């Protein structure tokens, strides 16, 4: 089985955010991370979609911050 907690942490996304974006209740996600239940194939696909897009999302936020001048320069 997948180590969902390590996957989520590697994507640098909180449990609350992942549950919201993957449309899985936070208690259900927590139970799956702790090995108390197995998620459905559809739930795993939604998690995969969220964690796969996260690096691009972060990069876009950084680009926007530079474009808008909201990041302090060193």
N, C-alpha and C positions, 0 to 999 in steps of 0.2 A: 504494500500500500504506500501511498505518497505521504511524505512528511509535510503536511499542509502548512504547519506553523513556520517551518524553515523556508518554504516556498514564499509564503506571504512576507516574511521578514526580509528575504532576499530582494523582493520587489519594493521594499520600504513602504509598505502600506499597512495601515492599522486594521485591526479586525473589524472595527466599526465601519470603516470606509469600504473594505472588501465586501462585507455583508451587504452594505447598501448598494454598491455598484453591481454586485453579482446577484442581487435580489434573493439572498438567503438570510434567514434570520440569524442574528448574532449568536443567540444561544445554540442554534443548530450548528453553526460554523465552529463555535467553541467546542461543542461535543465531538465534532469530527476531528478537530485538531488534537483533542485529548484521547482519541481512540475509542470513544463510546458509541459511535455510529459511523456508518459509511454513507457518503453522499451518493446521490444518483449520478448517472452518467451526464445528464443534462446539467446538474449543479457543477460537476467538475469541469465541464466545457465552459460554463459561464465564468468560473474562477480562472481558468486558463486564459480566457479572453481578456479579463481585467488585468491580471499580472503581466500578460504579454504586452499590453499597450502602455503600461505604467512608465517604462523608461522614456518613451516618446512623449508622453504627457508631461513628465518632468522637464524634458528638454525644451518643449514648447513654452512652458511657463518661464523658464530661464530666458529664452529668446525674447519673449514678450516683455519681461522685466527690463532687459537691456534696451529694447526698442523704445519703451515708455520712459526710460531713464529712472526707474525706481530702485535700481541696485546702486549702492554706494560704490564708488571707485576706490581702489586701494591706493 
